[in-house]
Amino acid sequence: MTENQEKIVALYVRVSTGYQVDKDSLPFQKKELKAYCEHVLHIDKKRIEIFEDAGKSGKNTKRPAFERMMDKVKAGQVSHVIVYKIDRISRNLVDFSLMYDDFKYNNVTFISLNEQFDTSSAIGEAILKIILVFAELERKLTSERVKDVMIGRAKNVQWNGARVPYGWDWDEKNKCPVHSDKEAPYVRTMYQMYLDGGSTITIRNYNNSHNIPTKRGGEWTSKTVADLLRNPMNRGDYRYNYRESSRGRKKPAEEVIYIKDAFPPIVDPKIWDAVNKKMDENAALRNTSGLHTIRNRCNVFAGLIVCGKCGHNYQVKGKDSRKGNGFRPSSYACTGKFQKNNCDNMNISDVNIGPFIINYIAAMVDASKKRKNIRNIDDLEQLILSHINFSDVIGISEESLRNTMDLFSAQTSSLGISSLSTQDQDGSVISQKNKLEEELQKTNRALERLKKAFLFDDDGISEKEFLEMKSKLEIDRIQIENSLKKISQDSISANVNHIEFIKTASQFLMIHEINSGNFVDYKKLASADEKTMKDFISSVVSGITVLDKRIVKIVFRNGLSHTLLYR
């Protein structure tokens, strides 16, 4: 028995919908393929295996039976793949090219009955590729025809099958949306609440506290409220082809279908217009107050603050008005406020958080310098709290203090590190960077050689081998580039150890001549050089947990964390 006689013959059948008849039906395809195997190829029935995808589109390869068949092809278990028509297996030229590479690599003969060719001959292979081009063209033309039909239906105010929005139900008899007896009254209430001075947040809170579910039975967010208030269907207008997808980018205005007075309005159009005008004014007010220019300004604690109630990060809310000394603090709000969990943790400002953090760092620097005189955790706690000078802090957790004492003990043998040692560390980083850059050059050269071998060498590698090797080299290149980027980005905080933490803090404080143990004037320093302050804080601190405008935990870049205790 030859090797091919031990392999299976795969018969692949597919229909696009769950119910198709005549020549494309599954029973018909299977009957014709079995007859061909028996009477033309004289293949033993025991070798035949049918792979059947019912109701699956041919525009891509995400089909269960197809994927099972290809697994067997790649395992070398298939001698033939036979289909009734070429478009049964693929209508996408790129997908078919990749699939056909697998066929060639595993010595699989591909046969299509309807087009009467097989790829065991050169002419059969050429005809196959020509036919597939037209199969893909047909699919794209069909897609365009369907789109044109749906646009035409929309222009005739016919619903195109999308889920009806909140406030509306589907009338199966008349095939159109109608007002929902249950939801429409809530819609009118929401418009009136906004008109009466409410906001998307207050409406969200009202809906959730009164157990008013969304269309899908979930909780409201400020966005779902805003989307409802913005929906022109509530004023009776029909808008179609507005976005690329449900959450995609907006389409150009000339492509949008907009028909006024297409449906009976849920709310008076004058009320809808007034609400949307007010929403536009509020949005413009937020823009001019700085929300959209925050990214261009320096916000010292952006990305560092964590909510002590819900665990969400705090985001920049805006810049407060400039003080007499030139200081203009940022304010921050918990992102949980804008989620369905509706966190009520208070906002916080640089006014609260800045002086505390900078003086806490100064305290740690002072404690490091005086560590030999610190006998126990009580001495350490007293020294740190003397710098903080905030009466409501009554202590630091015992675990935080013990970990700090252990840190100081570990420094005893390393405090004498000389400048030469620091240079050695810097040299190591430079050496690592040079090595990565050399590896990157080698990888780029290998990619160029691989392309030349594939494109210009008649006896070169196959397309499958080329793609596999190219993919591996591309992955190597990306990993090397990421490693180089990390070295550059982490030049301040990479490889931060206990010594480097203290050293970084001390250098900053010495530059500003405030390493004297006195209370540090954060406002003065931040006003003079906000960017330097941000870089410094970020190089020393990795996280700050806040609860009701109090800092309850500080996590440093070296892994040390301190938990604060309050009255």
matplotlib code that plots the C-alpha trace (Angstrom):
import matplotlib.pyplot as plt

x = [0.0, 1.4, 1.7, -1.2, -3.4, -3.1, -4.3, -7.8, -9.7, -11.4, -14.7, -15.6, -19.2, -20.7, -23.8, -24.1, -27.4, -29.1, -31.5, -30.4, -31.9, -31.2, -27.6, -26.0, -27.7, -25.6, -27.1, -26.5, -22.9, -22.1, -23.7, -21.8, -18.5, -18.9, -19.8, -16.7, -14.4, -15.9, -16.2, -13.4, -10.7, -11.6, -11.0, -11.9, -15.0, -13.1, -10.6, -13.4, -14.2, -16.8, -16.3, -19.6, -20.2, -23.9, -24.9, -21.3, -20.1, -17.2, -15.8, -13.3, -12.0, -13.6, -15.6, -15.4, -15.3, -12.9, -10.6, -10.7, -9.9, -6.9, -5.6, -5.5, -3.9, -1.1, -0.6, 0.0, -3.1, -4.8, -4.1, -6.9, -9.3, -12.3, -15.1, -18.1, -17.4, -14.4, -16.4, -17.6, -14.2, -13.2, -14.3, -11.3, -8.2, -5.8, -7.3, -7.2, -3.6, -2.6, -4.7, -3.3, 0.3, -0.6, -1.9, 1.3, 3.5, 1.7, 1.4, -2.4, -4.2, -7.1, -10.0, -13.2, -15.9, -17.9, -14.9, -13.4, -9.8, -7.3, -4.1, -2.0, -1.4, 0.1, -2.8, -5.2, -3.4, -3.4, -7.1, -7.8, -6.2, -8.1, -11.4, -10.8, -10.2, -13.7, -15.2, -13.9, -15.1, -18.6, -18.6, -17.7, -20.3, -22.9, -21.9, -22.3, -25.7, -26.9, -25.7, -27.5, -30.7, -30.4, -29.8, -32.8, -35.0, -33.8, -34.7, -38.2, -38.3, -38.1, -36.3, -33.2, -33.2, -31.1, -32.1, -34.7, -33.4, -34.6, -38.2, -39.2, -40.6, -40.8, -44.2, -44.0, -47.3, -46.5, -42.7, -41.8, -40.8, -43.5, -43.5, -42.9, -45.7, -43.1, -40.0, -41.4, -42.6, -39.1, -37.6, -39.9, -38.9, -35.2, -35.6, -37.5, -35.0, -32.1, -34.2, -34.8, -31.1, -30.1, -27.1, -26.4, -24.9, -27.9, -30.2, -28.0, -28.1, -31.9, -32.5, -30.2, -31.6, -35.1, -34.3, -35.1, -33.2, -31.6, -32.9, -30.7, -31.6, -28.4, -27.5, -27.3, -24.1, -23.7, -22.9, -26.0, -28.0, -26.3, -26.8, -30.5, -30.8, -28.9, -30.9, -32.9, -35.4, -36.9, -38.0, -39.4, -36.4, -34.8, -31.0, -29.2, -25.7, -24.3, -21.3, -19.0, -20.3, -22.3, -19.2, -17.2, -16.2, -18.8, -19.3, -19.1, -22.4, -23.1, -23.3, -25.7, -29.5, -31.5, -35.3, -37.3, -40.7, -40.4, -41.9, -44.3, -42.0, -41.7, -40.9, -41.9, -39.3, -39.0, -38.0, -35.5, -33.9, -33.7, -32.1, -29.5, -28.8, -28.1, -25.9, -23.9, -23.5, -22.4, -19.9, -18.5, -18.2, -16.2, -13.9, -13.2, -12.6, -9.7, -10.8, -9.6, -6.4, -5.4, -3.2, -1.0, -0.5, 1.6, -0.4, 2.0, 0.1, -1.6, -1.5, -0.4, -3.6, -5.8, -9.2, -9.3, -13.1, -13.5, -10.0, -10.4, -7.7, -8.2, -8.2, -7.3, -10.5, -9.0, -6.8, -7.9, -7.6, -4.0, -3.1, -1.4, 2.1, 1.6, 0.7, -2.1, -3.0, -4.6, -7.7, -8.4, -11.6, -12.2, -13.1, -15.5, -17.8, -18.5, -19.0, -22.1, -20.8, -21.0, -18.2, -18.7, -15.0, -14.1, -12.1, -8.6, -6.3, -2.5, -3.3, -4.0, -1.7, 1.4, 2.7, 2.0, 3.9, 6.9, 7.4, 6.9, 9.8, 11.8, 11.1, 12.3, 15.5, 16.1, 15.4, 17.9, 20.6, 19.9, 19.3, 22.2, 20.5, 17.1, 16.8, 13.4, 10.2, 8.8, 11.8, 11.4, 7.7, 8.2, 10.9, 8.7, 5.6, 7.6, 8.1, 4.4, 3.0, -0.6, -2.5, -5.0, -2.3, -1.7, 0.7, 2.2, 1.4, 3.8, 4.5, 5.5, 7.9, 9.5, 10.0, 11.7, 14.0, 14.9, 15.7, 18.0, 19.7, 20.4, 21.9, 24.7, 26.9, 26.1, 26.2, 29.8, 29.2, 31.7, 31.2, 33.1, 30.3, 27.7, 29.7, 29.9, 26.1, 25.8, 28.3, 26.3, 23.2, 25.2, 26.7, 23.2, 21.9, 24.8, 24.2, 20.5, 21.3, 23.7, 21.1, 18.6, 21.0, 21.5, 17.8, 17.2, 19.9, 18.5, 15.1, 16.6, 18.5, 15.3, 13.3, 16.0, 16.2, 12.4, 12.0, 15.1, 16.5, 14.9, 15.8, 14.9, 12.5, 8.7, 6.2, 5.1, 8.8, 9.3, 6.2, 7.1, 10.7, 9.6, 7.1, 9.7, 12.2, 9.6, 8.7, 12.4, 12.7, 9.7, 11.0, 14.4, 12.9, 10.7, 13.7, 15.6, 12.5, 12.3, 15.9, 15.3, 12.1, 13.3, 16.5, 15.4, 13.6, 15.0, 16.8, 15.9, 17.1, 16.9, 20.0, 18.8, 15.5, 17.1, 19.7, 17.1, 15.1, 18.2, 19.5, 16.2, 15.9, 19.6, 19.0, 16.3, 18.4, 15.7, 17.5, 17.7, 14.9, 12.5, 9.0, 9.1, 7.0, 5.5, 3.5, 6.7, 8.6, 5.7, 5.1, 8.8, 9.2, 6.1, 7.6, 10.7, 8.4, 6.3, 9.4, 10.8, 7.6, 7.1, 10.6, 10.2, 6.5, 4.5, 1.1, -0.9, -4.1, -6.6, -9.8, -11.9, -9.1, -6.7, -3.6, -3.9, -1.1, 2.1, 3.9, 7.5, 9.3, 11.7, 8.8, 8.5, 4.9, 3.7, 0.2, -1.0, -3.3, -5.8, -7.9]
y = [0.0, 3.4, 6.4, 8.2, 5.1, 5.4, 9.1, 10.3, 12.0, 15.1, 16.1, 19.6, 20.8, 24.2, 26.3, 30.0, 29.7, 27.0, 26.3, 26.1, 23.9, 22.6, 22.3, 23.9, 21.8, 19.8, 16.4, 17.2, 18.2, 15.1, 12.8, 14.2, 14.2, 10.6, 9.5, 11.2, 9.5, 6.1, 6.2, 8.5, 8.3, 4.8, 5.6, 3.2, 4.4, 3.8, 6.6, 9.2, 11.7, 14.5, 17.9, 19.8, 23.5, 24.4, 28.1, 29.3, 32.2, 31.6, 35.1, 33.9, 30.7, 30.8, 27.6, 24.6, 21.8, 23.7, 24.2, 20.5, 19.6, 22.0, 20.5, 17.1, 18.6, 20.2, 16.9, 15.2, 13.0, 14.1, 13.2, 15.0, 17.9, 17.8, 20.4, 20.7, 24.4, 26.5, 29.1, 26.4, 26.4, 30.0, 33.3, 35.3, 35.4, 36.0, 33.2, 30.8, 31.6, 30.7, 27.6, 26.5, 27.0, 24.4, 22.1, 22.3, 22.0, 18.8, 17.3, 17.6, 17.5, 20.0, 19.2, 21.1, 19.2, 22.2, 24.0, 20.6, 21.0, 19.5, 21.0, 17.9, 19.7, 23.1, 24.3, 23.2, 25.3, 28.4, 28.1, 27.7, 31.1, 32.8, 31.4, 32.5, 36.1, 36.1, 34.4, 37.2, 39.8, 38.2, 38.3, 42.0, 42.8, 40.9, 42.9, 46.2, 45.1, 44.3, 47.6, 49.4, 47.5, 48.5, 52.2, 52.1, 50.6, 53.3, 56.0, 54.5, 54.6, 50.8, 49.3, 47.4, 44.8, 46.6, 46.4, 49.1, 51.7, 52.3, 53.6, 51.6, 48.1, 46.1, 45.7, 42.3, 42.7, 46.1, 45.5, 48.9, 50.4, 51.7, 53.5, 51.1, 51.3, 50.5, 52.5, 55.6, 57.3, 56.9, 58.5, 61.5, 61.8, 61.8, 64.6, 66.7, 66.0, 67.3, 70.3, 71.1, 71.4, 67.7, 66.1, 62.7, 61.7, 62.7, 61.0, 57.9, 57.9, 58.3, 55.4, 53.0, 54.0, 53.5, 50.1, 51.3, 48.8, 49.5, 47.8, 44.8, 44.7, 46.3, 49.5, 52.9, 54.8, 58.5, 57.5, 55.4, 58.4, 60.8, 58.4, 58.2, 62.0, 62.5, 59.9, 61.8, 58.9, 60.2, 63.4, 61.3, 61.4, 58.4, 58.3, 55.4, 54.6, 57.0, 54.9, 52.3, 49.9, 50.2, 51.8, 52.7, 56.1, 58.4, 58.4, 61.6, 63.6, 62.9, 59.2, 59.5, 58.9, 61.4, 61.6, 64.0, 63.1, 59.4, 58.2, 59.5, 61.3, 60.1, 63.6, 67.0, 68.0, 71.4, 69.6, 67.4, 70.5, 72.3, 69.4, 68.8, 72.6, 72.5, 69.4, 71.2, 74.3, 72.2, 70.4, 73.7, 75.0, 71.9, 72.4, 76.0, 75.2, 73.1, 69.4, 69.0, 70.8, 69.0, 66.6, 69.6, 70.8, 69.3, 67.4, 66.3, 63.3, 62.1, 58.3, 57.8, 58.2, 55.1, 55.2, 53.7, 52.9, 51.2, 50.6, 52.7, 55.1, 58.8, 61.0, 64.6, 66.7, 70.1, 72.9, 75.1, 78.9, 80.3, 81.4, 84.6, 82.9, 81.6, 78.1, 76.5, 73.1, 70.2, 68.4, 64.7, 62.6, 58.9, 57.3, 55.1, 58.2, 57.8, 54.0, 52.2, 51.5, 55.3, 55.7, 58.6, 59.0, 62.7, 64.6, 65.6, 68.4, 69.1, 71.4, 68.4, 65.8, 67.8, 69.1, 65.7, 63.6, 65.9, 66.2, 62.5, 61.9, 64.5, 62.6, 59.3, 61.1, 62.5, 59.0, 57.4, 59.9, 59.4, 55.6, 54.9, 56.8, 55.1, 52.4, 51.0, 51.5, 54.0, 56.3, 55.9, 56.7, 59.7, 61.1, 60.7, 62.2, 65.2, 66.1, 65.5, 68.1, 67.1, 66.6, 64.0, 61.4, 59.4, 56.8, 54.4, 50.7, 48.5, 46.4, 49.5, 50.6, 47.2, 46.9, 50.3, 49.3, 46.2, 48.4, 50.6, 47.5, 46.2, 49.6, 49.2, 47.2, 49.2, 52.8, 53.0, 52.5, 54.6, 56.6, 53.9, 51.4, 53.8, 54.1, 50.3, 50.1, 52.8, 50.9, 47.7, 49.5, 51.0, 47.6, 46.0, 48.7, 48.2, 44.5, 44.9, 47.4, 44.9, 42.2, 44.5, 45.2, 41.4, 40.8, 43.5, 42.1, 38.6, 40.0, 41.6, 38.4, 36.4, 38.7, 38.5, 34.7, 34.5, 37.1, 36.5, 33.0, 30.5, 27.6, 29.5, 28.8, 28.3, 31.0, 29.0, 28.7, 32.4, 33.5, 31.3, 32.6, 36.2, 35.9, 34.6, 37.4, 40.1, 38.9, 38.9, 42.5, 43.7, 42.2, 43.8, 47.2, 47.0, 46.1, 49.1, 51.4, 50.1, 51.0, 54.5, 55.1, 53.7, 55.7, 57.3, 54.4, 51.3, 49.0, 51.2, 49.7, 51.0, 53.2, 54.7, 55.6, 57.7, 59.1, 60.3, 62.0, 63.6, 65.0, 66.7, 68.2, 69.4, 71.2, 73.2, 73.8, 72.3, 69.3, 70.9, 69.0, 71.9, 71.8, 71.8, 74.5, 72.3, 75.2, 77.3, 74.4, 73.4, 76.9, 77.3, 74.0, 71.8, 69.5, 68.7, 68.1, 65.7, 63.8, 63.6, 62.4, 59.8, 58.5, 58.0, 57.1, 54.5, 54.7, 56.8, 55.5, 58.2, 58.0, 61.1, 63.5, 61.6, 59.7, 56.3, 54.5, 55.4, 52.9, 53.7, 52.7, 50.5, 48.3, 49.8, 50.8, 52.9, 52.7, 55.8, 55.6, 58.4, 59.4]
z = [0.0, -1.0, 1.3, -0.6, -0.2, 3.6, 3.6, 3.5, 0.7, 2.1, 0.6, 1.6, 1.3, 2.4, 2.0, 3.0, 4.7, 6.8, 4.0, 0.3, -2.4, -5.9, -7.1, -4.1, -1.4, 0.9, -0.1, -3.8, -3.2, -1.2, -3.8, -6.7, -4.8, -3.7, -7.2, -8.6, -6.1, -6.8, -10.6, -11.7, -9.1, -8.0, -4.3, -1.6, 0.4, 3.6, 2.7, 2.2, 4.9, 4.5, 6.1, 6.2, 7.1, 7.0, 7.1, 7.0, 4.8, 2.4, 2.8, 5.5, 7.0, 10.4, 9.8, 12.2, 9.6, 7.4, 10.3, 11.2, 7.6, 7.5, 10.7, 9.0, 5.9, 8.0, 9.8, 6.5, 6.7, 3.4, -0.2, -1.9, -1.2, -3.4, -3.7, -5.9, -6.7, -6.0, -4.1, -1.7, 0.0, -0.3, -1.9, -0.7, -2.8, 0.1, 2.3, -0.6, -1.4, 2.1, 2.1, -1.3, 0.1, 2.7, 0.0, -2.0, 1.0, 2.1, -1.4, -1.5, -4.8, -5.0, -7.3, -8.2, -10.1, -11.4, -13.0, -14.1, -13.0, -10.6, -9.4, -10.2, -13.6, -14.2, -16.4, -13.7, -11.1, -13.4, -14.1, -10.4, -9.6, -12.4, -11.3, -7.7, -8.7, -10.2, -7.2, -5.0, -7.4, -7.3, -3.5, -3.4, -6.1, -4.0, -0.9, -2.8, -4.1, -0.6, 0.6, -2.2, -1.4, 2.3, 1.5, -0.8, 2.0, 4.4, 1.9, 1.8, 5.6, 5.9, 8.9, 8.1, 10.9, 13.6, 17.2, 18.0, 20.5, 24.1, 24.1, 21.1, 20.4, 17.2, 15.6, 13.9, 12.1, 10.4, 10.4, 12.0, 15.3, 17.6, 21.0, 23.9, 26.5, 29.2, 28.1, 26.3, 29.6, 31.0, 27.9, 28.2, 31.9, 31.1, 28.5, 31.1, 33.8, 31.6, 30.6, 34.2, 35.0, 35.4, 33.8, 32.3, 35.6, 37.7, 35.3, 35.4, 39.2, 39.2, 36.8, 38.7, 42.1, 40.8, 39.2, 35.7, 33.5, 30.1, 26.9, 27.7, 31.4, 32.6, 34.5, 33.1, 32.5, 31.6, 28.1, 27.6, 28.9, 26.5, 23.5, 24.3, 24.5, 21.3, 19.3, 16.6, 16.4, 19.6, 17.8, 14.9, 12.5, 10.8, 10.6, 8.8, 7.7, 10.4, 11.5, 10.0, 12.7, 15.9, 17.7, 14.6, 13.3, 11.9, 8.1, 6.0, 6.0, 2.4, 3.0, 5.9, 5.2, 7.3, 6.9, 9.0, 10.5, 9.6, 12.8, 15.5, 17.9, 21.5, 22.7, 21.2, 18.7, 20.4, 23.6, 21.8, 20.2, 23.5, 25.2, 22.5, 22.3, 26.0, 25.7, 23.0, 25.2, 28.2, 26.0, 24.7, 28.3, 29.3, 26.3, 27.1, 30.8, 29.7, 29.6, 26.0, 26.6, 29.8, 27.8, 26.7, 30.3, 33.0, 35.7, 38.3, 39.7, 36.5, 36.3, 39.9, 42.0, 42.8, 44.4, 47.9, 47.6, 44.2, 42.9, 39.7, 38.7, 39.1, 36.0, 35.5, 35.9, 35.1, 36.2, 39.0, 38.8, 39.2, 42.7, 43.7, 43.7, 40.2, 41.4, 39.3, 40.8, 38.9, 40.2, 39.9, 40.0, 40.3, 37.0, 38.9, 39.1, 35.4, 35.5, 36.5, 40.0, 40.7, 43.1, 45.5, 46.6, 46.8, 44.2, 45.1, 44.1, 44.0, 46.9, 49.1, 47.6, 46.6, 49.9, 51.6, 49.0, 48.6, 52.4, 52.8, 50.4, 52.3, 55.4, 53.9, 52.7, 56.2, 57.8, 55.5, 56.5, 60.2, 60.1, 62.4, 65.1, 64.6, 67.2, 66.5, 64.4, 66.9, 66.3, 62.5, 62.8, 64.9, 62.5, 59.4, 61.0, 62.2, 58.5, 57.5, 59.9, 59.3, 62.6, 61.4, 60.6, 63.8, 62.5, 59.9, 59.8, 61.6, 58.5, 56.5, 59.3, 59.7, 55.9, 55.9, 58.8, 56.8, 53.9, 56.0, 57.4, 53.8, 53.0, 55.6, 53.3, 50.2, 51.3, 50.5, 46.7, 44.9, 41.7, 40.0, 40.9, 39.5, 36.4, 36.2, 36.4, 33.7, 31.6, 31.9, 30.6, 27.7, 26.9, 26.9, 24.6, 22.2, 22.1, 21.4, 18.6, 17.1, 17.3, 15.6, 12.7, 12.3, 12.2, 9.6, 7.4, 7.7, 6.7, 3.6, 2.6, 3.1, 0.8, -1.9, -1.7, -2.1, -4.9, -7.1, -6.5, -8.9, -6.6, -3.5, -0.7, -1.1, -0.2, 2.9, 4.1, 3.3, 5.4, 8.3, 8.5, 7.9, 10.7, 13.1, 12.2, 12.5, 16.0, 16.9, 15.5, 17.5, 20.7, 20.3, 19.5, 22.6, 24.7, 23.4, 24.0, 27.6, 28.3, 27.0, 28.8, 32.1, 32.2, 35.5, 37.2, 35.6, 38.0, 40.9, 44.1, 47.6, 47.2, 43.9, 45.5, 48.2, 45.8, 43.3, 46.0, 47.6, 44.2, 43.5, 47.0, 46.9, 43.6, 45.2, 48.3, 50.6, 51.9, 55.3, 57.1, 57.0, 55.7, 51.8, 50.0, 47.3, 45.7, 45.3, 43.7, 41.4, 40.2, 39.3, 37.5, 37.2, 34.6, 36.8, 39.7, 37.7, 36.4, 39.9, 41.6, 38.8, 39.2, 43.0, 43.4, 41.5, 43.2, 45.6, 47.1, 48.3, 50.4, 51.2, 50.3, 52.5, 51.3, 52.8, 50.9, 49.1, 46.9, 45.9, 42.8, 44.8, 45.9, 49.4, 50.4, 53.4, 54.8, 56.7, 59.7, 60.6, 63.5]

ax = plt.figure().add_subplot(projection="3d")
ax.plot(x, y, z, "-o")
ax.set_aspect("equal")
plt.show()
